[in-house]
Amino acid sequence: MPLETCKDCRFWEWDKEASEVKYGTCHRYPKVSDDYVFTKENYWCGEFKPKSQLRGL
């Protein structure tokens, strides 16, 4: 999925694994309610991306 599809995403969930390259998942909405647990796939707007490719961070 092109990085451009994540340009309107504001919430990143970073992997907790220690490594030289950080990866994260882009979310359109924050996970603040239980509803998002069941519907989060509908709000996914990005694949895993290397931190170096993330713009504006």
PDB file as gemmi writes it, atoms N, CA and C in Angstrom:
CRYST1    1.000    1.000    1.000  90.00  90.00  90.00 P 1                      
ATOM      1  N   MET A   1       0.849  -1.188   0.000  1.00  0.00           N  
ATOM      2  CA  MET A   1       0.000   0.000   0.000  1.00  0.00           C  
ATOM      3  C   MET A   1       0.891   1.247   0.000  1.00  0.00           C  
ATOM      4  N   PRO A   2       0.657   2.163  -0.901  1.00  0.00           N  
ATOM      5  CA  PRO A   2       1.503   3.370  -1.001  1.00  0.00           C  
ATOM      6  C   PRO A   2       1.437   4.193   0.275  1.00  0.00           C  
ATOM      7  N   LEU A   3       2.534   4.853   0.585  1.00  0.00           N  
ATOM      8  CA  LEU A   3       2.588   5.678   1.791  1.00  0.00           C  
ATOM      9  C   LEU A   3       1.561   6.799   1.735  1.00  0.00           C  
ATOM     10  N   GLU A   4       1.223   7.259   0.526  1.00  0.00           N  
ATOM     11  CA  GLU A   4       0.276   8.360   0.377  1.00  0.00           C  
ATOM     12  C   GLU A   4      -1.082   8.025   1.000  1.00  0.00           C  
ATOM     13  N   THR A   5      -1.416   6.740   1.077  1.00  0.00           N  
ATOM     14  CA  THR A   5      -2.713   6.372   1.646  1.00  0.00           C  
ATOM     15  C   THR A   5      -2.753   6.639   3.140  1.00  0.00           C  
ATOM     16  N   CYS A   6      -1.589   6.892   3.742  1.00  0.00           N  
ATOM     17  CA  CYS A   6      -1.537   7.141   5.184  1.00  0.00           C  
ATOM     18  C   CYS A   6      -1.376   8.618   5.508  1.00  0.00           C  
ATOM     19  N   LYS A   7      -1.380   9.473   4.509  1.00  0.00           N  
ATOM     20  CA  LYS A   7      -1.072  10.881   4.769  1.00  0.00           C  
ATOM     21  C   LYS A   7      -2.104  11.549   5.681  1.00  0.00           C  
ATOM     22  N   ASP A   8      -3.321  10.992   5.744  1.00  0.00           N  
ATOM     23  CA  ASP A   8      -4.330  11.588   6.609  1.00  0.00           C  
ATOM     24  C   ASP A   8      -4.447  10.856   7.943  1.00  0.00           C  
ATOM     25  N   CYS A   9      -3.525   9.932   8.199  1.00  0.00           N  
ATOM     26  CA  CYS A   9      -3.539   9.200   9.460  1.00  0.00           C  
ATOM     27  C   CYS A   9      -2.723   9.943  10.497  1.00  0.00           C  
ATOM     28  N   ARG A  10      -3.214   9.981  11.714  1.00  0.00           N  
ATOM     29  CA  ARG A  10      -2.527  10.723  12.767  1.00  0.00           C  
ATOM     30  C   ARG A  10      -2.060   9.828  13.908  1.00  0.00           C  
ATOM     31  N   PHE A  11      -2.468   8.586  13.883  1.00  0.00           N  
ATOM     32  CA  PHE A  11      -2.164   7.711  15.010  1.00  0.00           C  
ATOM     33  C   PHE A  11      -1.321   6.530  14.565  1.00  0.00           C  
ATOM     34  N   TRP A  12      -0.148   6.404  15.166  1.00  0.00           N  
ATOM     35  CA  TRP A  12       0.764   5.316  14.817  1.00  0.00           C  
ATOM     36  C   TRP A  12       0.931   4.389  16.001  1.00  0.00           C  
ATOM     37  N   GLU A  13       0.821   3.097  15.743  1.00  0.00           N  
ATOM     38  CA  GLU A  13       1.046   2.093  16.773  1.00  0.00           C  
ATOM     39  C   GLU A  13       2.393   1.448  16.486  1.00  0.00           C  
ATOM     40  N   TRP A  14       3.383   1.740  17.333  1.00  0.00           N  
ATOM     41  CA  TRP A  14       4.733   1.244  17.091  1.00  0.00           C  
ATOM     42  C   TRP A  14       4.904  -0.166  17.613  1.00  0.00           C  
ATOM     43  N   ASP A  15       5.670  -0.955  16.862  1.00  0.00           N  
ATOM     44  CA  ASP A  15       6.013  -2.294  17.336  1.00  0.00           C  
ATOM     45  C   ASP A  15       6.886  -2.170  18.576  1.00  0.00           C  
ATOM     46  N   LYS A  16       6.704  -3.059  19.514  1.00  0.00           N  
ATOM     47  CA  LYS A  16       7.462  -3.001  20.760  1.00  0.00           C  
ATOM     48  C   LYS A  16       8.772  -3.780  20.688  1.00  0.00           C  
ATOM     49  N   GLU A  17       8.970  -4.507  19.600  1.00  0.00           N  
ATOM     50  CA  GLU A  17      10.196  -5.282  19.469  1.00  0.00           C  
ATOM     51  C   GLU A  17      11.395  -4.363  19.268  1.00  0.00           C  
ATOM     52  N   ALA A  18      12.467  -4.669  19.952  1.00  0.00           N  
ATOM     53  CA  ALA A  18      13.680  -3.860  19.822  1.00  0.00           C  
ATOM     54  C   ALA A  18      14.419  -4.224  18.542  1.00  0.00           C  
ATOM     55  N   SER A  19      14.675  -3.228  17.729  1.00  0.00           N  
ATOM     56  CA  SER A  19      15.417  -3.453  16.488  1.00  0.00           C  
ATOM     57  C   SER A  19      15.962  -2.118  15.995  1.00  0.00           C  
ATOM     58  N   GLU A  20      16.884  -2.186  15.056  1.00  0.00           N  
ATOM     59  CA  GLU A  20      17.469  -0.951  14.535  1.00  0.00           C  
ATOM     60  C   GLU A  20      16.450  -0.161  13.718  1.00  0.00           C  
ATOM     61  N   VAL A  21      15.532  -0.869  13.080  1.00  0.00           N  
ATOM     62  CA  VAL A  21      14.517  -0.207  12.261  1.00  0.00           C  
ATOM     63  C   VAL A  21      13.162  -0.372  12.938  1.00  0.00           C  
ATOM     64  N   LYS A  22      12.550   0.759  13.282  1.00  0.00           N  
ATOM     65  CA  LYS A  22      11.245   0.712  13.928  1.00  0.00           C  
ATOM     66  C   LYS A  22      10.143   0.604  12.882  1.00  0.00           C  
ATOM     67  N   TYR A  23       9.180  -0.253  13.169  1.00  0.00           N  
ATOM     68  CA  TYR A  23       8.032  -0.379  12.287  1.00  0.00           C  
ATOM     69  C   TYR A  23       6.782   0.009  13.059  1.00  0.00           C  
ATOM     70  N   GLY A  24       5.806   0.523  12.346  1.00  0.00           N  
ATOM     71  CA  GLY A  24       4.567   0.913  13.008  1.00  0.00           C  
ATOM     72  C   GLY A  24       3.384   0.682  12.097  1.00  0.00           C  
ATOM     73  N   THR A  25       2.209   0.722  12.690  1.00  0.00           N  
ATOM     74  CA  THR A  25       0.983   0.576  11.925  1.00  0.00           C  
ATOM     75  C   THR A  25       0.225   1.888  11.968  1.00  0.00           C  
ATOM     76  N   CYS A  26      -0.252   2.317  10.819  1.00  0.00           N  
ATOM     77  CA  CYS A  26      -0.964   3.580  10.712  1.00  0.00           C  
ATOM     78  C   CYS A  26      -2.452   3.370  10.956  1.00  0.00           C  
ATOM     79  N   HIS A  27      -3.037   4.169  11.842  1.00  0.00           N  
ATOM     80  CA  HIS A  27      -4.465   4.081  12.133  1.00  0.00           C  
ATOM     81  C   HIS A  27      -5.147   5.404  11.815  1.00  0.00           C  
ATOM     82  N   ARG A  28      -6.348   5.307  11.248  1.00  0.00           N  
ATOM     83  CA  ARG A  28      -7.101   6.524  10.959  1.00  0.00           C  
ATOM     84  C   ARG A  28      -7.690   7.102  12.254  1.00  0.00           C  
ATOM     85  N   TYR A  29      -8.051   6.214  13.189  1.00  0.00           N  
ATOM     86  CA  TYR A  29      -8.624   6.653  14.456  1.00  0.00           C  
ATOM     87  C   TYR A  29      -7.865   6.016  15.613  1.00  0.00           C  
ATOM     88  N   PRO A  30      -7.843   6.678  16.763  1.00  0.00           N  
ATOM     89  CA  PRO A  30      -7.190   6.077  17.932  1.00  0.00           C  
ATOM     90  C   PRO A  30      -8.050   4.945  18.479  1.00  0.00           C  
ATOM     91  N   LYS A  31      -7.429   3.985  19.114  1.00  0.00           N  
ATOM     92  CA  LYS A  31      -8.186   2.888  19.708  1.00  0.00           C  
ATOM     93  C   LYS A  31      -8.512   3.254  21.149  1.00  0.00           C  
ATOM     94  N   VAL A  32      -9.654   3.900  21.334  1.00  0.00           N  
ATOM     95  CA  VAL A  32     -10.036   4.390  22.654  1.00  0.00           C  
ATOM     96  C   VAL A  32     -11.279   3.696  23.195  1.00  0.00           C  
ATOM     97  N   SER A  33     -12.012   2.986  22.343  1.00  0.00           N  
ATOM     98  CA  SER A  33     -13.213   2.297  22.802  1.00  0.00           C  
ATOM     99  C   SER A  33     -13.157   0.829  22.391  1.00  0.00           C  
ATOM    100  N   ASP A  34     -13.927   0.010  23.068  1.00  0.00           N  
ATOM    101  CA  ASP A  34     -13.935  -1.419  22.768  1.00  0.00           C  
ATOM    102  C   ASP A  34     -14.413  -1.691  21.351  1.00  0.00           C  
ATOM    103  N   ASP A  35     -15.208  -0.783  20.802  1.00  0.00           N  
ATOM    104  CA  ASP A  35     -15.726  -0.987  19.456  1.00  0.00           C  
ATOM    105  C   ASP A  35     -14.603  -1.097  18.441  1.00  0.00           C  
ATOM    106  N   TYR A  36     -13.536  -0.331  18.651  1.00  0.00           N  
ATOM    107  CA  TYR A  36     -12.441  -0.344  17.694  1.00  0.00           C  
ATOM    108  C   TYR A  36     -11.719  -1.683  17.674  1.00  0.00           C  
ATOM    109  N   VAL A  37     -11.804  -2.418  18.777  1.00  0.00           N  
ATOM    110  CA  VAL A  37     -11.150  -3.720  18.844  1.00  0.00           C  
ATOM    111  C   VAL A  37     -11.780  -4.662  17.822  1.00  0.00           C  
ATOM    112  N   PHE A  38     -13.095  -4.529  17.644  1.00  0.00           N  
ATOM    113  CA  PHE A  38     -13.805  -5.423  16.745  1.00  0.00           C  
ATOM    114  C   PHE A  38     -13.849  -4.913  15.311  1.00  0.00           C  
ATOM    115  N   THR A  39     -13.625  -3.604  15.130  1.00  0.00           N  
ATOM    116  CA  THR A  39     -13.759  -3.028  13.791  1.00  0.00           C  
ATOM    117  C   THR A  39     -12.478  -2.390  13.298  1.00  0.00           C  
ATOM    118  N   LYS A  40     -11.359  -2.613  14.007  1.00  0.00           N  
ATOM    119  CA  LYS A  40     -10.133  -1.900  13.672  1.00  0.00           C  
ATOM    120  C   LYS A  40      -9.673  -2.172  12.245  1.00  0.00           C  
ATOM    121  N   GLU A  41      -9.998  -3.360  11.698  1.00  0.00           N  
ATOM    122  CA  GLU A  41      -9.578  -3.634  10.327  1.00  0.00           C  
ATOM    123  C   GLU A  41     -10.245  -2.679   9.342  1.00  0.00           C  
ATOM    124  N   ASN A  42     -11.399  -2.146   9.709  1.00  0.00           N  
ATOM    125  CA  ASN A  42     -12.093  -1.199   8.846  1.00  0.00           C  
ATOM    126  C   ASN A  42     -11.452   0.180   8.875  1.00  0.00           C  
ATOM    127  N   TYR A  43     -10.646   0.434   9.897  1.00  0.00           N  
ATOM    128  CA  TYR A  43     -10.032   1.747  10.039  1.00  0.00           C  
ATOM    129  C   TYR A  43      -8.548   1.723   9.722  1.00  0.00           C  
ATOM    130  N   TRP A  44      -8.062   0.541   9.345  1.00  0.00           N  
ATOM    131  CA  TRP A  44      -6.650   0.411   8.975  1.00  0.00           C  
ATOM    132  C   TRP A  44      -6.407   1.254   7.735  1.00  0.00           C  
ATOM    133  N   CYS A  45      -5.383   2.065   7.725  1.00  0.00           N  
ATOM    134  CA  CYS A  45      -5.119   2.833   6.510  1.00  0.00           C  
ATOM    135  C   CYS A  45      -3.647   2.786   6.169  1.00  0.00           C  
ATOM    136  N   GLY A  46      -2.991   1.705   6.514  1.00  0.00           N  
ATOM    137  CA  GLY A  46      -1.590   1.608   6.145  1.00  0.00           C  
ATOM    138  C   GLY A  46      -0.996   0.260   6.470  1.00  0.00           C  
ATOM    139  N   GLU A  47       0.039  -0.089   5.757  1.00  0.00           N  
ATOM    140  CA  GLU A  47       0.781  -1.302   6.049  1.00  0.00           C  
ATOM    141  C   GLU A  47       1.914  -0.937   6.994  1.00  0.00           C  
ATOM    142  N   PHE A  48       2.691  -1.933   7.408  1.00  0.00           N  
ATOM    143  CA  PHE A  48       3.862  -1.645   8.230  1.00  0.00           C  
ATOM    144  C   PHE A  48       4.875  -0.878   7.402  1.00  0.00           C  
ATOM    145  N   LYS A  49       5.408   0.205   7.957  1.00  0.00           N  
ATOM    146  CA  LYS A  49       6.364   1.059   7.237  1.00  0.00           C  
ATOM    147  C   LYS A  49       7.602   1.303   8.091  1.00  0.00           C  
ATOM    148  N   PRO A  50       8.767   1.323   7.464  1.00  0.00           N  
ATOM    149  CA  PRO A  50       9.975   1.698   8.214  1.00  0.00           C  
ATOM    150  C   PRO A  50       9.832   3.131   8.699  1.00  0.00           C  
ATOM    151  N   LYS A  51      10.382   3.435   9.861  1.00  0.00           N  
ATOM    152  CA  LYS A  51      10.242   4.775  10.431  1.00  0.00           C  
ATOM    153  C   LYS A  51      10.826   5.830   9.502  1.00  0.00           C  
ATOM    154  N   SER A  52      11.867   5.462   8.744  1.00  0.00           N  
ATOM    155  CA  SER A  52      12.512   6.422   7.843  1.00  0.00           C  
ATOM    156  C   SER A  52      11.564   6.882   6.739  1.00  0.00           C  
ATOM    157  N   GLN A  53      10.495   6.123   6.478  1.00  0.00           N  
ATOM    158  CA  GLN A  53       9.550   6.490   5.419  1.00  0.00           C  
ATOM    159  C   GLN A  53       8.389   7.326   5.941  1.00  0.00           C  
ATOM    160  N   LEU A  54       8.306   7.470   7.260  1.00  0.00           N  
ATOM    161  CA  LEU A  54       7.202   8.235   7.820  1.00  0.00           C  
ATOM    162  C   LEU A  54       7.492   9.717   7.737  1.00  0.00           C  
ATOM    163  N   ARG A  55       6.573  10.450   7.135  1.00  0.00           N  
ATOM    164  CA  ARG A  55       6.776  11.889   6.961  1.00  0.00           C  
ATOM    165  C   ARG A  55       6.094  12.665   8.076  1.00  0.00           C  
ATOM    166  N   GLY A  56       6.709  13.768   8.455  1.00  0.00           N  
ATOM    167  CA  GLY A  56       6.108  14.642   9.446  1.00  0.00           C  
ATOM    168  C   GLY A  56       6.282  14.181  10.877  1.00  0.00           C  
ATOM    169  N   LEU A  57       7.135  13.177  11.102  1.00  0.00           N  
ATOM    170  CA  LEU A  57       7.356  12.711  12.475  1.00  0.00           C  
ATOM    171  C   LEU A  57       8.774  13.012  12.903  1.00  0.00           C  
TER     172      LEU A  57                                                      
END                                                                             
